[in-house]
Protein backbone atom coordinates (compact mmCIF):
# COMPACT_ATOMS: atom_id res chain seq x y z
CA UNK A 1 0.00 0.00 0.00
CA UNK A 2 1.32 3.45 -0.89
CA UNK A 3 2.48 5.63 2.02
CA UNK A 4 -0.07 8.49 2.31
CA UNK A 5 2.71 10.79 3.53
CA UNK A 6 4.79 10.21 0.39
CA UNK A 7 4.86 13.00 -2.20
CA UNK A 8 2.38 12.57 -5.05
CA UNK A 9 3.62 10.60 -8.02
CA UNK A 10 4.04 12.68 -11.19
CA UNK A 11 1.39 12.01 -13.81
CA UNK A 12 2.67 10.22 -16.92
CA UNK A 13 1.18 10.65 -20.38
CA UNK A 14 1.68 9.36 -23.91
CA UNK A 15 3.33 11.96 -26.12
CA UNK A 16 3.64 9.86 -29.27
CA UNK A 17 2.85 6.46 -30.75
CA UNK A 18 3.97 4.40 -33.71
CA UNK A 19 3.01 1.02 -35.12
CA UNK A 20 3.50 -1.42 -37.97
CA UNK A 21 1.04 -4.31 -38.02
CA UNK A 22 -0.88 -6.71 -40.22
CA UNK A 23 -3.24 -3.89 -41.24
CA UNK A 24 -0.40 -1.71 -42.50
CA UNK A 25 2.42 0.63 -41.58
CA UNK A 26 1.72 3.65 -39.41
CA UNK A 27 -1.00 4.89 -37.10
CA UNK A 28 -3.30 5.88 -39.94
CA UNK A 29 -3.50 2.27 -41.13
CA UNK A 30 -4.39 1.23 -37.59
CA UNK A 31 -6.93 4.05 -37.30
CA UNK A 32 -8.58 3.03 -40.57
CA UNK A 33 -8.86 -0.59 -39.41
CA UNK A 34 -10.32 0.59 -36.11
CA UNK A 35 -13.03 2.55 -37.89
CA UNK A 36 -13.92 -0.23 -40.34
CA UNK A 37 -13.45 -3.21 -37.98
CA UNK A 38 -11.08 -4.69 -40.57
CA UNK A 39 -9.02 -7.82 -40.07
CA UNK A 40 -5.45 -8.28 -41.23
CA UNK A 41 -5.57 -12.06 -40.80
CA UNK A 42 -5.07 -14.12 -43.94
CA UNK A 43 -3.50 -17.38 -45.14
CA UNK A 44 0.27 -17.21 -45.54
CA UNK A 45 2.12 -19.66 -47.79
CA UNK A 46 5.20 -19.53 -45.58
CA UNK A 47 3.28 -21.50 -42.96
CA UNK A 48 1.32 -23.81 -45.29
CA UNK A 49 3.00 -26.90 -43.87
CA UNK A 50 0.92 -30.08 -43.45
CA UNK A 51 2.06 -30.41 -39.85
CA UNK A 52 0.99 -26.88 -38.91
CA UNK A 53 -2.51 -26.56 -37.49
CA UNK A 54 -3.22 -23.34 -39.41
CA UNK A 55 -1.50 -20.91 -41.77
CA UNK A 56 -3.83 -17.99 -41.03
CA UNK A 57 -1.69 -15.28 -39.46
CA UNK A 58 -1.42 -11.54 -39.00
CA UNK A 59 1.66 -10.89 -41.15
CA UNK A 60 3.24 -7.54 -41.96
CA UNK A 61 3.36 -7.32 -45.75
CA UNK A 62 5.28 -5.11 -48.14
CA UNK A 63 3.38 -2.67 -50.32
CA UNK A 64 1.66 -4.72 -52.98
CA UNK A 65 1.00 -7.56 -50.57
CA UNK A 66 4.31 -9.43 -50.90
CA UNK A 67 5.69 -11.14 -47.80
CA UNK A 68 8.72 -9.53 -46.19
CA UNK A 69 12.02 -11.41 -46.15
CA UNK A 70 14.96 -10.09 -44.18
CA UNK A 71 17.56 -11.21 -41.66
CA UNK A 72 16.51 -8.97 -38.79
CA UNK A 73 12.73 -8.42 -38.71
CA UNK A 74 12.63 -7.69 -34.97
CA UNK A 75 14.99 -4.72 -35.32
CA UNK A 76 13.23 -3.47 -38.45
CA UNK A 77 9.74 -3.62 -36.96
CA UNK A 78 10.85 -1.97 -33.72
CA UNK A 79 12.73 0.80 -35.53
CA UNK A 80 9.80 1.54 -37.84
CA UNK A 81 7.51 1.98 -34.85
CA UNK A 82 10.05 4.02 -32.86
CA UNK A 83 10.67 6.40 -35.77
CA UNK A 84 6.97 7.23 -35.99
CA UNK A 85 6.50 7.56 -32.23
CA UNK A 86 9.55 9.84 -31.83
CA UNK A 87 8.40 12.01 -34.72
CA UNK A 88 4.98 12.41 -33.13
CA UNK A 89 6.59 13.24 -29.76
CA UNK A 90 9.32 15.50 -31.17
CA UNK A 91 8.12 18.64 -29.35
CA UNK A 92 7.95 16.86 -26.00
CA UNK A 93 11.39 15.30 -26.53
CA UNK A 94 13.12 18.41 -27.89
CA UNK A 95 14.08 19.84 -24.49
CA UNK A 96 15.03 16.52 -22.83
CA UNK A 97 18.70 15.53 -22.68
CA UNK A 98 19.46 12.05 -24.03
CA UNK A 99 20.78 11.03 -20.60
CA UNK A 100 17.23 11.55 -19.30
CA UNK A 101 15.60 9.39 -21.99
CA UNK A 102 15.15 5.69 -21.27
CA UNK A 103 13.96 2.69 -23.26
CA UNK A 104 11.99 -0.39 -22.26
CA UNK A 105 11.74 -3.27 -24.74
CA UNK A 106 9.03 -5.93 -24.53
CA UNK A 107 9.48 -9.11 -26.56
CA UNK A 108 9.08 -12.84 -26.15
CA UNK A 109 11.35 -14.11 -28.94
CA UNK A 110 13.54 -11.15 -30.00
CA UNK A 111 15.00 -11.95 -33.46
CA UNK A 112 14.14 -15.66 -33.58
CA UNK A 113 14.47 -15.40 -37.39
CA UNK A 114 18.25 -15.62 -36.97
CA UNK A 115 18.01 -19.00 -35.27
CA UNK A 116 15.92 -20.39 -38.12
CA UNK A 117 18.35 -19.03 -40.71
CA UNK A 118 21.34 -20.52 -38.92
CA UNK A 119 19.59 -23.88 -38.58
CA UNK A 120 18.70 -23.90 -42.30
CA UNK A 121 22.11 -22.70 -43.48
CA UNK A 122 20.67 -19.49 -44.93
CA UNK A 123 22.51 -16.15 -44.88
CA UNK A 124 22.32 -14.37 -41.53
CA UNK A 125 24.02 -11.06 -40.75
CA UNK A 126 26.08 -10.52 -37.62
CA UNK A 127 23.58 -7.92 -36.36
CA UNK A 128 20.72 -10.38 -36.86
CA UNK A 129 22.58 -12.99 -34.81
CA UNK A 130 23.27 -10.43 -32.11
CA UNK A 131 19.57 -9.60 -31.88
CA UNK A 132 18.72 -13.17 -30.97
CA UNK A 133 19.35 -11.88 -27.45
CA UNK A 134 16.76 -9.36 -26.28
CA UNK A 135 19.27 -7.35 -24.25
CA UNK A 136 21.47 -6.76 -27.30
CA UNK A 137 18.38 -5.83 -29.32
CA UNK A 138 17.41 -3.29 -26.65
CA UNK A 139 20.96 -1.91 -26.49
CA UNK A 140 21.17 -1.40 -30.26
CA UNK A 141 17.70 0.18 -30.42
CA UNK A 142 18.63 2.60 -27.65
CA UNK A 143 21.89 3.56 -29.37
CA UNK A 144 20.09 4.19 -32.66
CA UNK A 145 17.28 6.26 -31.15
CA UNK A 146 19.02 8.77 -28.95
CA UNK A 147 18.66 7.00 -25.62
CA UNK A 148 21.31 7.68 -23.00
CA UNK A 149 19.32 6.79 -19.90
CA UNK A 150 18.17 3.50 -18.38
CA UNK A 151 17.45 0.56 -20.70
CA UNK A 152 15.36 -2.44 -19.68
CA UNK A 153 14.01 -5.64 -21.26
CA UNK A 154 10.73 -7.25 -20.28
CA UNK A 155 9.94 -10.82 -21.34
CA UNK A 156 6.85 -12.01 -19.50
CA UNK A 157 5.10 -13.99 -22.23
CA UNK A 158 2.05 -12.24 -23.67
CA UNK A 159 1.86 -9.79 -20.74
CA UNK A 160 5.24 -8.28 -21.65
CA UNK A 161 3.94 -5.12 -23.31
CA UNK A 162 1.67 -4.19 -20.43
CA UNK A 163 4.48 -4.62 -17.90
CA UNK A 164 6.87 -2.63 -20.13
CA UNK A 165 4.44 0.30 -19.98
CA UNK A 166 4.33 -0.05 -16.20
CA UNK A 167 8.13 -0.11 -16.01
CA UNK A 168 8.44 2.94 -18.24
CA UNK A 169 5.97 4.83 -16.08
CA UNK A 170 7.88 3.88 -12.93
CA UNK A 171 11.17 5.13 -14.38
CA UNK A 172 9.60 8.57 -14.81
CA UNK A 173 7.78 8.57 -11.48
CA UNK A 174 10.96 7.58 -9.61
CA UNK A 175 12.87 10.41 -11.27
CA UNK A 176 15.21 8.10 -13.22
CA UNK A 177 14.08 9.47 -16.59
CA UNK A 178 12.05 12.34 -18.02
CA UNK A 179 10.95 10.36 -21.08
CA UNK A 180 10.84 6.65 -21.86
CA UNK A 181 10.48 4.94 -25.23
CA UNK A 182 8.43 1.78 -24.70
CA UNK A 183 8.69 -0.55 -27.68
CA UNK A 184 7.06 -3.94 -28.15
CA UNK A 185 8.08 -6.30 -30.93
CA UNK A 186 7.68 -9.90 -32.02
CA UNK A 187 7.72 -11.32 -35.52
CA UNK A 188 6.20 -14.37 -37.16
CA UNK A 189 8.32 -17.47 -37.45
CA UNK A 190 7.97 -21.20 -37.99
CA UNK A 191 9.17 -21.54 -34.39
CA UNK A 192 6.09 -19.67 -33.12
CA UNK A 193 3.59 -21.42 -35.40
CA UNK A 194 5.05 -24.84 -34.56
CA UNK A 195 4.93 -24.07 -30.86
CA UNK A 196 1.26 -23.15 -30.87
CA UNK A 197 0.53 -26.14 -33.11
CA UNK A 198 2.12 -28.40 -30.48
CA UNK A 199 -0.28 -26.89 -27.95
CA UNK A 200 -3.20 -27.39 -30.37
CA UNK A 201 -3.93 -23.71 -29.83
CA UNK A 202 -4.44 -22.45 -33.42
CA UNK A 203 -7.83 -21.85 -35.04
CA UNK A 204 -7.78 -23.25 -38.63
CA UNK A 205 -10.44 -20.65 -39.52
CA UNK A 206 -8.60 -17.72 -37.92
CA UNK A 207 -9.11 -16.47 -34.38
CA UNK A 208 -12.58 -15.36 -33.29
CA UNK A 209 -12.38 -13.77 -29.83
CA UNK A 210 -15.40 -14.45 -27.60
CA UNK A 211 -17.20 -16.31 -30.39
CA UNK A 212 -19.30 -19.38 -29.64
CA UNK A 213 -17.33 -21.33 -32.28
CA UNK A 214 -13.86 -20.10 -31.34
CA UNK A 215 -11.19 -22.77 -31.07
CA UNK A 216 -7.82 -21.04 -30.95
CA UNK A 217 -5.63 -18.07 -31.70
CA UNK A 218 -3.89 -16.70 -34.80
CA UNK A 219 -0.25 -15.60 -34.45
CA UNK A 220 0.61 -12.09 -35.56
CA UNK A 221 3.60 -9.77 -35.75
CA UNK A 222 4.04 -6.11 -34.97
CA UNK A 223 6.30 -3.33 -33.89
CA UNK A 224 4.65 -0.82 -31.57
CA UNK A 225 6.10 2.12 -29.67
CA UNK A 226 4.83 4.66 -27.16
CA UNK A 227 6.76 7.69 -25.88
CA UNK A 228 5.99 8.33 -22.22
CA UNK A 229 6.69 11.72 -20.62
CA UNK A 230 5.64 13.70 -17.59
CA UNK A 231 2.08 14.86 -18.23
CA UNK A 232 3.06 18.54 -18.13
CA UNK A 233 5.32 17.93 -21.15
CA UNK A 234 2.54 16.33 -23.22
CA UNK A 235 -0.49 17.85 -24.88
CA UNK A 236 -3.46 18.40 -22.53
CA UNK A 237 -5.43 15.88 -24.62
CA UNK A 238 -2.85 13.11 -24.14
CA UNK A 239 -3.97 9.82 -22.63
CA UNK A 240 -2.43 9.14 -19.21
CA UNK A 241 -1.35 5.95 -17.48
CA UNK A 242 -3.22 6.11 -14.19
CA UNK A 243 -2.59 2.77 -12.49
CA UNK A 244 -1.87 -0.93 -12.88
CA UNK A 245 -2.00 -4.30 -11.23
CA UNK A 246 -0.44 -7.72 -11.78
CA UNK A 247 -0.99 -11.17 -10.31
CA UNK A 248 -0.12 -14.82 -10.87
CA UNK A 249 -2.51 -17.80 -10.82
CA UNK A 250 0.18 -20.39 -10.01
CA UNK A 251 -2.25 -22.69 -11.81
CA UNK A 252 -0.68 -24.19 -14.95
CA UNK A 253 2.22 -23.51 -17.31
CA UNK A 254 -0.01 -22.68 -20.26
CA UNK A 255 -3.61 -22.62 -19.00
CA UNK A 256 -5.25 -19.84 -16.98
CA UNK A 257 -7.13 -20.42 -13.75
CA UNK A 258 -10.67 -21.31 -14.84
CA UNK A 259 -12.38 -19.09 -12.28
CA UNK A 260 -10.64 -15.89 -13.39
CA UNK A 261 -9.70 -15.02 -9.82
CA UNK A 262 -6.13 -14.06 -10.73
CA UNK A 263 -7.18 -11.60 -13.42
CA UNK A 264 -9.95 -10.24 -11.19
CA UNK A 265 -7.32 -9.57 -8.52
CA UNK A 266 -5.07 -7.75 -10.99
CA UNK A 267 -7.99 -5.55 -12.11
CA UNK A 268 -8.90 -4.67 -8.53
CA UNK A 269 -5.29 -3.84 -7.71
CA UNK A 270 -5.16 -1.60 -10.81
CA UNK A 271 -8.35 0.22 -9.82
CA UNK A 272 -6.99 0.79 -6.32
CA UNK A 273 -3.68 2.00 -7.73
CA UNK A 274 -5.54 4.45 -9.97
CA UNK A 275 -7.86 5.50 -7.12
CA UNK A 276 -10.87 4.77 -9.32
CA UNK A 277 -14.13 2.84 -8.93
CA UNK A 278 -15.55 0.27 -11.33
CA UNK A 279 -18.11 2.89 -12.42
CA UNK A 280 -15.24 5.09 -13.67
CA UNK A 281 -14.34 2.55 -16.39
CA UNK A 282 -16.02 3.28 -19.71
CA UNK A 283 -14.39 0.60 -21.87
CA UNK A 284 -12.43 -2.64 -21.48
CA UNK A 285 -9.92 -3.77 -24.09
CA UNK A 286 -9.67 -7.50 -23.44
CA UNK A 287 -6.79 -9.89 -24.07
CA UNK A 288 -9.24 -11.96 -26.15
CA UNK A 289 -7.02 -14.59 -27.75
CA UNK A 290 -9.86 -16.68 -29.16
CA UNK A 291 -8.90 -19.79 -27.18
CA UNK A 292 -11.63 -21.58 -25.26
CA UNK A 293 -10.07 -21.19 -21.84
CA UNK A 294 -8.71 -17.64 -22.08
CA UNK A 295 -11.90 -15.99 -23.25
CA UNK A 296 -14.07 -17.88 -20.77
CA UNK A 297 -11.67 -16.96 -17.96
CA UNK A 298 -11.70 -13.28 -18.95
CA UNK A 299 -15.48 -13.24 -19.07
CA UNK A 300 -15.63 -14.72 -15.58
CA UNK A 301 -13.08 -12.22 -14.24
CA UNK A 302 -15.06 -9.29 -15.64
CA UNK A 303 -18.26 -10.64 -14.06
CA UNK A 304 -16.45 -10.98 -10.74
CA UNK A 305 -15.27 -7.37 -10.81
CA UNK A 306 -18.15 -5.56 -12.53
CA UNK A 307 -21.12 -7.83 -11.81
CA UNK A 308 -24.04 -7.03 -14.10
CA UNK A 309 -22.66 -3.56 -14.88
CA UNK A 310 -19.75 -4.49 -17.11
CA UNK A 311 -18.71 -1.61 -19.41
CA UNK A 312 -18.37 -2.18 -23.17
CA UNK A 313 -15.77 -4.86 -23.94
CA UNK A 314 -13.95 -5.71 -27.17
CA UNK A 315 -10.82 -7.53 -28.31
CA UNK A 316 -8.31 -6.63 -31.02
CA UNK A 317 -6.65 -9.93 -31.93
CA UNK A 318 -9.16 -10.67 -34.69
CA UNK A 319 -7.70 -7.58 -36.36
CA UNK A 320 -3.97 -8.03 -35.74
CA UNK A 321 -3.47 -11.60 -34.58
CA UNK A 322 -1.71 -12.36 -31.33
CA UNK A 323 1.43 -10.23 -31.47
CA UNK A 324 2.89 -11.73 -28.27
CA UNK A 325 5.38 -9.31 -26.71
CA UNK A 326 3.98 -6.42 -28.76
CA UNK A 327 0.34 -7.09 -27.84
CA UNK A 328 0.12 -4.92 -24.73
CA UNK A 329 1.75 -1.96 -26.48
CA UNK A 330 -0.13 -2.08 -29.79
CA UNK A 331 -3.48 -2.70 -28.09
CA UNK A 332 -2.85 0.26 -25.78
CA UNK A 333 -2.23 2.35 -28.89
CA UNK A 334 -5.59 1.17 -30.24
CA UNK A 335 -7.16 2.44 -27.01
CA UNK A 336 -5.61 5.88 -27.52
CA UNK A 337 -6.89 5.96 -31.11
CA UNK A 338 -10.35 5.03 -29.82
CA UNK A 339 -10.20 8.05 -27.50
CA UNK A 340 -9.18 10.32 -30.38
CA UNK A 341 -11.95 8.95 -32.59
CA UNK A 342 -14.52 8.89 -29.75
CA UNK A 343 -15.25 5.35 -30.84
CA UNK A 344 -15.85 2.08 -29.04
CA UNK A 345 -13.71 -0.45 -30.95
CA UNK A 346 -15.39 -3.54 -32.33
CA UNK A 347 -14.28 -7.16 -32.11
CA UNK A 348 -13.29 -8.20 -35.65
CA UNK A 349 -14.37 -11.71 -36.71
CA UNK A 350 -16.84 -12.09 -33.82
CA UNK A 351 -20.09 -13.57 -35.11
CA UNK A 352 -22.12 -15.05 -32.24
CA UNK A 353 -20.90 -14.28 -28.71
CA UNK A 354 -20.35 -17.38 -26.60
CA UNK A 355 -22.53 -18.15 -23.62
CA UNK A 356 -21.16 -16.36 -20.57
CA UNK A 357 -19.55 -13.55 -22.57
CA UNK A 358 -20.46 -10.12 -21.14
CA UNK A 359 -23.60 -8.81 -22.81
CA UNK A 360 -21.72 -5.53 -23.30
CA UNK A 361 -19.30 -7.08 -25.81
CA UNK A 362 -18.96 -4.78 -28.85
CA UNK A 363 -19.12 -6.51 -32.24
CA UNK A 364 -18.98 -3.46 -34.53
CA UNK A 365 -17.42 -0.05 -33.80
CA UNK A 366 -19.87 2.54 -32.51
CA UNK A 367 -19.70 6.11 -31.15
CA UNK A 368 -18.64 6.34 -27.52
CA UNK A 369 -20.74 8.52 -25.26
CA UNK A 370 -17.90 8.82 -22.75
CA UNK A 371 -14.39 7.43 -22.91
CA UNK A 372 -12.52 8.82 -19.91
CA UNK A 373 -11.52 5.63 -18.11
CA UNK A 374 -10.16 2.58 -19.98
CA UNK A 375 -9.14 -0.81 -18.61
CA UNK A 376 -6.59 -2.74 -20.70
CA UNK A 377 -5.92 -6.33 -19.69
CA UNK A 378 -3.43 -8.94 -20.85
CA UNK A 379 -2.61 -12.42 -19.62
CA UNK A 380 0.24 -14.81 -20.35
CA UNK A 381 1.54 -18.34 -20.00
CA UNK A 382 2.67 -19.19 -16.51
CA UNK A 383 -0.48 -17.78 -14.91
CA UNK A 384 0.38 -14.13 -15.61
CA UNK A 385 -2.35 -11.49 -15.33
CA UNK A 386 -2.03 -7.76 -15.89
CA UNK A 387 -4.31 -4.73 -15.90
CA UNK A 388 -3.54 -1.16 -16.94
CA UNK A 389 -5.79 1.86 -16.31
CA UNK A 390 -5.74 4.70 -18.84
CA UNK A 391 -7.52 8.02 -18.34
CA UNK A 392 -8.41 10.94 -20.55
CA UNK A 393 -10.06 14.26 -19.86
N, C-alpha and C positions, 0 to 999 in steps of 0.2 A: 504494500500500500504506500502511496506517495506521501511523504512528510508534508503536512499542511503548512509548516513553517518555512519550507523551501521556497526559493524565488520561483515565480511562474516560468514555465518552459516557453521559449520563444515559439511563436506560430511558424509553421513551415508550409510553403505553398509550391505549386508546380509552375515554373516559369516557362517551360518549353517541353515539347514532346516530339518524338519521331518514330516512325515505324515502317517496316517492310514486311509484308505478309502475303498470304495466298490470294488476297483480293487486290494486291498491287503495291506499288512503292509509294510511300508518302501518306501523310495524314488525310489528304483529300480522297484517296482511294478508300481508306478506312471509313471516312465520313459518308461517302457515297454508298458503301455497302451497308452501313448502319441505317441510312434512310430507306434503302430498298429491301432490307432483310436478305441480301444476297448471300450466297454460299460460294466459297472458293474451293470446296472439295470436289475432286474429280479423279477418275482413274489415271494412274501413272505407270507407263510401261516399264519404268525402272524397277518397279516392285511387282511386276506380273510374273511371279515365280509360283509354280504349282504348290510349293510347300508353304507359301504365305497365305494367311487367312483372308486377306483383302489387299487390294492395291489402290483403294480410294484414300487419298491423302490430301492435305492442304499444303501444296508445294508452291514455292516462290518461283515464278516463271519469268523468263526474259520477255521483252516486248516482242509481240508476235506469237507468244504462247510456247516458245521452245524451252525445254528444260535447261536449267543452269548446270554447268560442269566446270568446277574449279577445284584447286587443291585446298583452299582455306575458306570454306563457306562461313564458318563461325565468325571469323574476323571481318569478312566482307559484310555480312548481315549486320553485325554490331556497329561497324563503322558507318554504314549507310544510315542507320537509325540515329546514331550520335551526331552525325553531321546536321541532320534536320533539326534535332532537338536543340543543339547549340546555336544554330542560326535563329531559331524562334526565340531563344532566351538571350540573344546577344546583348540587349540593353541591360538586362539584369546582371550579366556576367562581366560587362565592360569595366566595372570599377573594382572587381575582385581579383586580388593577386593570385597567381597560379598556386602558390603555397597554401592558399586557403580554399582550394578546390579539390574535392575528393572524388573517388569513383568506387562504386559498388557493382560488381558483376554477379548476375545470377545465371547459372547454367547447370545442366545435369550431365552433359556429355562433352562440353567444349568442342574441339574440332575432331570428332570421332572419324570424320572423313579420312584423315591421315592414316589412321590404323587400318582402314579398309584398303587404302591404296598400297600401303606397305605389304599387307597380307597378299594382295593380288599381284604384286610386282609392277604396279603402275607408277608413273612419275609422281613424286611428292616433294615439294620444296622444303627447305630447311625451316622456314617460318611456319609452314603448315605442320611439320612435325613438332615444333616447339609448342604450338597451340593445342596440342593434345592435352597439355596440362593447363587447367583453368587459371592457375596463378600466373603462368607466363602470358596467357591470353590477356588477363587483366592488366598486367604490367605493360604490355605492348600497346594496349588500347589507351592506357593513361598517358603514356609517353607521346602518343600520336595526337592526343586531344587536349593538350595543355593542362594536364593534371599534375600538380606538385605536392598535393596533400595526401591524406590517408587513402589507401587502396585496399579493398576487401573483396573476397570471393564468398558467395553463398551457394551451396549445393545441397539443398534439402528437398530433393525430388521435385514434385510438381508444385510445392509451396515456395520454391526458391524465390520467385519474383516478388511475392508479397513480403517475405522476410527481408529481401534486399531493400525494399522501400522503407521498411521499419528501420533498418540499419542506417540508411542514408539520413533519415529524419533524426535519429539519435546523434549522429555525428554533428549535425548542425545544432541541435538542442544542447549538447554537451560543450559546445564552443570549440570543437576540433576542426570545423570547417564552416565556411560561409555559404558554400554551394557544393552540391554533390550530384554527379552524373550517375544515375542508376540505369544500368543497361542489362536487359535480359536477352539471351540468345540460345537457341538450339536449332539444329538443322536436321533434315530428314536423312536417314541412312538405312541400309539393310540391317545394321545392328539393331536399330530401334524397332523396325517392323518385325524382325525375327523375334525379338524379345517379347513384344506384345502378342505375337502369334503363339509363342510358347505358353503364354498365360491364357490363351483363348479369349483375348480381350478385345479383338477387332470386330467391327460390324461390317460384314461383306457388302451391305447396302450403303454404308456411310453413316457416321454417328448421328443419332437423333435424340438429343438431350430431353429427358422427362417424357419421352414418348412411350405409349403403351407397348409398342413393338420394338423398343430399343434392345440392342444386344451387344453393344460394345462401343469403343471409341474409334476415332480416326486420327492418326498422327499428323502433326503439322509442323511447320518451321516458321520462324520469325526472328527478326531483330527488332527490339523495342527499347526506347530510351526516354527517360524523364529527367529533366533538370530541376532539382529541388533547391530552393533558396529560402532565406528568412522572408516571411510574408510581406514585410515592409519593402522588400526589394522586388516584389512581383506586382503585377497589375492587380488592382482591387478586385477584379472579376475572377482572379485565379482560384482554382480549386485547392483546398487545403487538406493536409493529412491531419486528422483530429485525434485518432487513437487507434489502438490495435490490441489484439489478443492472440495467443497461441496455446495449443495444448497437444497432448499425445494420448492416443487411445491405449497404447500398449496391448493391442488386440491381436494383430496379425501382420506379417511382413508386407502383404499386398492388399489385404481386404480391410475396409473400415469397420469400426464397431457398428453393428446393425441398428442400435438404438439411437445413434446420433448424439450421444451424450458428450463426446469429446468436442465435436464442432459446436454444440450448444454452449459448452463452457467457454470456448474461445470467443464466441460472439458476445457473451455476457461480459467477459473480461474486457473486450474491445469497447463495449458501450460504457462500462465503468471508467475506463481509461479516458474516453472522450467526454465524460460527464454528460451523457445523453440518455434519454429514455427510448424504449422501443417505438413510441409514437413519433419520435423525431426522425425516424428512418422512412424515406419516401420511395426507396428502390433498393432491391437486392440484386447484385450481379453474382450469380451462382457459379460454382466450379463446373457443374453440369457436364460430366464427361460422356454421358450416354451409356455407361455401364449399368447393369441392373442394380448392383449394390450401392454404388456411389450416389446415384440420383435418389434412390429410396432413402438412404441415410440422410442426405441433405434435406429432403422433404420432411423427415421426422425431426431433424434438428430445428428447422424453421418453425414447425408446429410447437415444439417445446418452448422456444423463445417467444414467439409472437402469438401463440394460440390461434384463435379464429380471426385475428386482425393482421394477418401477414401482408406487408406491402407488396406492390408489384414485383415479380421475380422473372428474370430471364437468364439465359445462358448463351455464351458466344462461340462455343466450340463447333457448332454446326456451321458457322461462318468460316472459321480459321483453322479448324482441327485443333488437336491438343498440342500446343507448342511447348510443353514441358517447362523448362526453366524460364522461358519467356512469357508463360501464360499470365502470371500475376501482373507483370508490367504492361503487356499489351491490352489486357482486359481492363486494367485501371485507366489506360488511355481511352478506351472505348467509353468508360464512364464519364471522363471529362468531355468527350465529344458529345455525349448525350446531354450533359448540362448546357453546353454551348448551343445545341440544337433544340433544347427544351423538348426532348423526345424520350419516351420510354423505349429502350431497345427491344426488339423482338427476339424470338428464339428460332433462328433458321433451322429448317428441316423438321420442326415439330409439327406433327399432324394431329394425333389424338393424345392428350395428356393422360399419363398413367394414373391408375387409381392411387390415391394418397398424395398426389402432387398438389401443392397449394392451388386453390382455385384462382388465385391472383396471378398465376403464370401468364406471361405476355407472349402470344404467338406472333403477332405482327406489330411493327412499331406504331406508336400512337402518341399524340401530344401529351406532355406531362403537365399536370396542373401545378405541381410544386416539385422541385428537385433540389432540396437544400441539404438533405442528409442521405448518404449512400453507404450501403454495406457491401463490401467486396469480400467474398470468401474463396479460399482455395484449400484443397486437401492434398495429401501425398502419401505414397507408399511409406510403410513404417508407422502408420497411425498418426500422421501429421495433420494438424488442423490449424488454419489461420484465418483471421478476420481483420479487415482494415476498414476504418471509418473515414469517409471523405465528407467534407462540408463545403457549402457554397452559399454566399449571400449572408 
